Amino acid sequence: MIEKRIDPLGRTYYWLAAQLLREKGAADTDIEAVRKGKISITPLHFNLTDFRVLEKLKEMDVEKYVD
């Protein structure tokens, strides 16, 4: 779940929240590690690049817009 929040300066930010699932997971999952009192480290990467727009920009003559 992603919650929209407002910080003390009035700026919007988003908080990623989750609840632990009740059903049993596979032995090699984060859920089972936490259930057994272990920690779970999951490297995440958010790639927000819009590759379609990036390709269009590559096709444009952007040099004429640069001073």
C-alpha positions in Angstrom: 0.0 0.0 0.0 1.3 3.5 -0.7 0.1 6.3 1.5 0.1 9.9 0.5 1.3 12.1 3.4 2.2 15.7 4.1 5.5 16.6 5.9 5.7 19.4 8.5 6.7 21.9 5.8 3.5 21.1 3.8 5.3 19.0 1.1 3.7 15.9 -0.2 5.6 12.6 0.1 4.6 8.9 -0.3 5.1 6.2 2.4 5.3 2.6 1.3 3.5 0.5 3.9 2.7 -3.2 4.1 1.1 -5.8 6.5 2.7 -9.2 7.2 0.7 -11.9 5.5 -0.9 -14.6 7.6 -0.5 -17.5 5.3 2.7 -19.6 5.3 5.2 -18.6 2.6 7.9 -20.6 0.9 11.0 -21.3 3.0 13.2 -18.9 1.1 10.9 -15.8 1.4 11.2 -12.6 3.4 8.0 -13.5 5.2 9.3 -16.8 6.5 12.6 -15.2 7.6 10.8 -12.5 9.6 8.4 -15.2 11.1 11.5 -17.1 12.3 12.8 -13.9 14.0 15.4 -13.3 11.4 16.0 -10.1 9.5 15.2 -9.8 5.8 17.3 -7.6 3.5 15.8 -7.0 0.1 17.7 -4.7 -2.3 15.2 -2.6 -4.2 15.7 -0.2 -7.1 13.1 2.1 -8.4 13.7 3.0 -12.1 11.3 5.7 -13.0 12.8 6.4 -16.4 10.2 6.7 -19.2 12.2 4.9 -21.9 9.7 5.8 -24.6 10.2 9.5 -24.0 13.9 9.0 -23.7 14.0 7.4 -27.2 12.0 10.3 -28.6 14.4 12.8 -27.0 17.3 11.0 -28.6 15.7 11.5 -32.0 15.2 15.2 -31.5 17.8 17.8 -32.3 18.1 19.1 -28.8 21.4 21.0 -29.5 19.3 23.9 -30.9 17.7 24.4 -27.5 20.9 24.7 -25.6 22.6 28.0 -25.1 
